[in-house]
């Protein structure tokens, strides 16, 4: 909802937050070596079944930081 509200405040129409998230996920899966779990965590998706979740203690912050830096670089290159 925060991203949607940002688009409203910017008076941008014709965009939906899901489209941005979908574009990120497609790019990450098709154009990068980042693991699926890191891409899903970057989207705040729950990863794995209940057993895996019970043992997953970390937040992969540094890995998520790297994937988001790569995404930012990709977007900036696409904008030129």
C-alpha positions as CSV (number, residue, x, y, z in Angstrom):
1,X,0.0,0.0,0.0
2,X,2.9,2.4,0.7
3,X,4.1,2.2,-2.9
4,X,0.5,2.7,-4.2
5,X,0.1,5.8,-2.1
6,X,3.4,7.1,-3.3
7,X,2.1,6.8,-6.9
8,X,-1.1,8.6,-5.9
9,X,0.8,11.4,-4.3
10,X,3.0,11.7,-7.4
11,X,-0.2,11.9,-9.5
12,X,1.0,9.0,-11.6
13,X,-1.7,7.0,-13.2
14,X,-1.5,3.9,-15.3
15,X,0.9,2.1,-13.0
16,X,0.3,-0.5,-10.4
17,X,2.7,-1.6,-7.7
18,X,2.4,-5.3,-8.7
19,X,3.8,-4.5,-12.2
20,X,7.0,-3.1,-10.6
21,X,7.3,-6.2,-8.3
22,X,6.6,-8.5,-11.3
23,X,9.2,-6.8,-13.4
24,X,11.8,-7.1,-10.6
25,X,11.1,-10.8,-10.1
26,X,11.3,-11.5,-13.9
27,X,14.6,-9.7,-14.2
28,X,16.0,-11.3,-11.1
29,X,15.1,-14.8,-12.3
30,X,16.0,-14.4,-15.9
31,X,19.0,-12.0,-15.9
32,X,20.9,-12.6,-12.7
33,X,22.6,-15.4,-10.8
34,X,20.8,-14.4,-7.5
35,X,19.1,-17.4,-5.8
36,X,15.4,-17.6,-5.9
37,X,15.2,-17.3,-2.1
38,X,17.0,-14.0,-2.1
39,X,14.7,-12.6,-4.8
40,X,11.6,-13.8,-2.9
41,X,13.0,-12.3,0.4
42,X,13.6,-9.0,-1.4
43,X,9.8,-9.0,-2.3
44,X,9.0,-9.8,1.4
45,X,7.5,-13.2,0.3
46,X,7.5,-16.1,2.6
47,X,10.0,-18.7,1.4
48,X,9.8,-22.4,2.0
49,X,7.4,-24.7,3.8
50,X,6.7,-24.5,7.5
51,X,9.6,-26.7,8.5
52,X,12.1,-24.6,6.5
53,X,10.6,-21.4,7.9
54,X,11.1,-22.7,11.4
55,X,14.8,-23.1,10.9
56,X,15.4,-20.0,8.8
57,X,16.7,-17.4,11.3
58,X,18.5,-14.9,9.2
59,X,17.1,-12.1,7.0
60,X,19.7,-12.3,4.2
61,X,20.1,-8.5,4.5
62,X,23.5,-8.3,2.8
63,X,22.3,-10.6,0.0
64,X,19.1,-8.5,-0.4
65,X,21.2,-5.3,-0.5
66,X,23.3,-6.7,-3.3
67,X,20.3,-7.7,-5.4
68,X,18.6,-4.3,-4.9
69,X,21.9,-2.5,-5.8
70,X,22.0,-4.6,-9.0
71,X,18.3,-3.8,-9.7
72,X,19.0,-0.1,-9.2
73,X,21.9,-0.2,-11.6
74,X,19.8,-2.1,-14.2
75,X,16.9,0.5,-13.9
76,X,19.3,3.4,-14.2
77,X,20.9,1.9,-17.4
78,X,17.4,1.3,-18.9
79,X,16.5,4.9,-18.3
80,X,19.3,6.3,-20.5
